[in-house]
Amino acid sequence: MFFSWWKVITEDELVDLHGKVAIVTGGNTGIGHATIEFLAQKGARVYMGSRNQGRAQKAIEEIEAKLQKSGNDNQASIHWLQLDLLDPRSVKEAATKFIAKEKRLDILVNNACHYSVGPYKLNQDGLLDVMVVNHISPFVLTETLLSLLRQTATLEDSDVRIVNVSSTAHTQVTTESFIGKENLNKQFGDSLSGYIATCGHSKLANILHIKQLQTRLNAQSTPITCLALHPGTVMTKGASGFLNSVPFLARCNDFGLCCCRKGSS
Ligand SMILES: NC(=O)c1ccc[n+]([C@@H]2O[C@H](COP(=O)([O-])OP(=O)(O)OC[C@H]3O[C@@H](n4cnc5c(N)ncnc54)[C@H](OP(=O)(O)O)[C@@H]3O)[C@@H](O)[C@H]2O)c1
């Protein structure tokens, strides 16, 4: 699955999602934004996991207006789910509130990321920001929501999916262990390649978690599909900011990057 990015699914191939509930983190921009548009267009009730209410509401209004204009609004139902991935406690709280509010969760897309070339910083718990945002908080979100995802998987006609939007940056590192703060905070140098490797380290953790989760669910015969993917090279705010911060890469903004709808498909 991870290396099948050349197979682009068109919106016509997406199944009807009326009655389904989805969460997409980081949907106020980029690939997450386009993913929410797709899911809402197909009739799902979608929660945008985002840290800033103003940015979330603006993005929700944009998507609703776009779907209405194209005649595809399908009674789009998009809501803000407040969470800051830099703080795993806020993620746990958001997931707990969600479980109290919703009776099902069919699709969880861990999409949001810490998009920067570094230098990376420690958060309030002394953990590296890029590891917290890209792996620890998505881990907390997924594991807290797992009871509801499992429950949904027992319903008739369910097809529950957990998707980690990852990156081929994970191929830049090898690591022996993720156990303990020292290993989680491991950095690979103060250079562009070092920053990409440090980010890739967090993406590797993210992929290993989803693989291990699939193994665990299979062993319990729980019909949930866990996926990790690389979306391609997509023109987003994050990708553009990253390229602009590296002089010799800035020109790449002018060519070669695909649009968010293609990336999200
Ligand atoms: N674009 C590419 O070419 C490319 C390539 C490989 C992999 N990917 C992966 O694709 C995914 C989406 O990337 P993108 O290019 O769409 O990025 P993007 O445009 O920069 O969007 C990132 C999203 O993450 C959110 N986010 C960042 N920190 C957060 C936090 N602490 N709490 C909650 N939300 C937070 C941002 O919200 P704010 O507005 O609040 O910052 C934003 O909505 C990422 O996992 C990335 O690694 C992208």
The ligand as a MOL file (V3000), in Angstrom:
LIG
                    3D

  0  0  0     0  0            999 V3000
M  V30 BEGIN CTAB
M  V30 COUNTS 48 52 0 0 0
M  V30 BEGIN ATOM
M  V30 1 N 2.9230 18.0040 0.9540 0
M  V30 2 C 3.7750 17.0260 0.6540 0
M  V30 3 O 4.4430 17.0530 -0.3890 0
M  V30 4 C 3.9330 15.8550 1.5750 0
M  V30 5 C 4.9220 14.9050 1.2930 0
M  V30 6 C 5.0550 13.8130 2.1450 0
M  V30 7 C 4.2200 13.6640 3.2330 0
M  V30 8 N 3.2770 14.6040 3.5060 0 CHG=1
M  V30 9 C 2.4220 14.4090 4.6870 0
M  V30 10 O 1.0900 14.7740 4.3990 0
M  V30 11 C 0.4530 15.2610 5.6010 0
M  V30 12 C -0.2130 16.5990 5.3260 0
M  V30 13 O 0.7900 17.5030 4.8890 0
M  V30 14 P 0.4510 18.8860 4.1620 0
M  V30 15 O 1.4750 19.0660 3.1210 0
M  V30 16 O -0.9970 18.9480 3.8110 0 CHG=-1
M  V30 17 O 0.7840 19.9100 5.3670 0
M  V30 18 P 0.2380 21.3710 5.7000 0
M  V30 19 O -0.4040 22.0110 4.5250 0
M  V30 20 O 1.3790 22.0840 6.3470 0
M  V30 21 O -0.8360 21.0620 6.8040 0
M  V30 22 C -0.4380 20.5850 8.0530 0
M  V30 23 C -1.6380 20.5990 8.9600 0
M  V30 24 O -1.2120 20.1170 10.2520 0
M  V30 25 C -1.7500 21.0020 11.2330 0
M  V30 26 N -0.9660 21.0220 12.4470 0
M  V30 27 C 0.3490 21.3180 12.5820 0
M  V30 28 N 0.7030 21.2950 13.8700 0
M  V30 29 C -0.4260 20.9890 14.5690 0
M  V30 30 C -0.7180 20.8310 15.9400 0
M  V30 31 N 0.2220 21.0090 16.8800 0
M  V30 32 N -1.9730 20.5030 16.3100 0
M  V30 33 C -2.9510 20.3460 15.3790 0
M  V30 34 N -2.7340 20.4840 14.0650 0
M  V30 35 C -1.4910 20.8070 13.6700 0
M  V30 36 C -1.7480 22.3660 10.5540 0
M  V30 37 O -2.6300 23.2280 11.2450 0
M  V30 38 P -2.2250 24.7690 11.6030 0
M  V30 39 O -2.8400 25.6120 10.5300 0
M  V30 40 O -2.8480 24.9730 12.9550 0
M  V30 41 O -0.7260 24.8530 11.6260 0
M  V30 42 C -2.2160 21.9910 9.1610 0
M  V30 43 O -3.6090 21.8990 9.1030 0
M  V30 44 C 1.5670 15.3330 6.6580 0
M  V30 45 O 1.4910 14.2210 7.4930 0
M  V30 46 C 2.8570 15.3080 5.8370 0
M  V30 47 O 3.9500 14.7670 6.5340 0
M  V30 48 C 3.1110 15.7110 2.7130 0
M  V30 END ATOM
M  V30 BEGIN BOND
M  V30 1 1 1 2
M  V30 2 2 2 3
M  V30 3 1 2 4
M  V30 4 1 4 5
M  V30 5 2 4 48
M  V30 6 2 5 6
M  V30 7 1 6 7
M  V30 8 2 7 8
M  V30 9 1 8 9
M  V30 10 1 8 48
M  V30 11 1 9 10
M  V30 12 1 9 46
M  V30 13 1 10 11
M  V30 14 1 11 12
M  V30 15 1 11 44
M  V30 16 1 12 13
M  V30 17 1 13 14
M  V30 18 2 14 15
M  V30 19 1 14 16
M  V30 20 1 14 17
M  V30 21 1 17 18
M  V30 22 2 18 19
M  V30 23 1 18 20
M  V30 24 1 18 21
M  V30 25 1 21 22
M  V30 26 1 22 23
M  V30 27 1 23 24
M  V30 28 1 23 42
M  V30 29 1 24 25
M  V30 30 1 25 26
M  V30 31 1 25 36
M  V30 32 1 26 27
M  V30 33 1 26 35
M  V30 34 2 27 28
M  V30 35 1 28 29
M  V30 36 1 29 30
M  V30 37 2 29 35
M  V30 38 1 30 31
M  V30 39 2 30 32
M  V30 40 1 32 33
M  V30 41 2 33 34
M  V30 42 1 34 35
M  V30 43 1 36 37
M  V30 44 1 36 42
M  V30 45 1 37 38
M  V30 46 2 38 39
M  V30 47 1 38 40
M  V30 48 1 38 41
M  V30 49 1 42 43
M  V30 50 1 44 45
M  V30 51 1 44 46
M  V30 52 1 46 47
M  V30 END BOND
M  V30 END CTAB
M  END
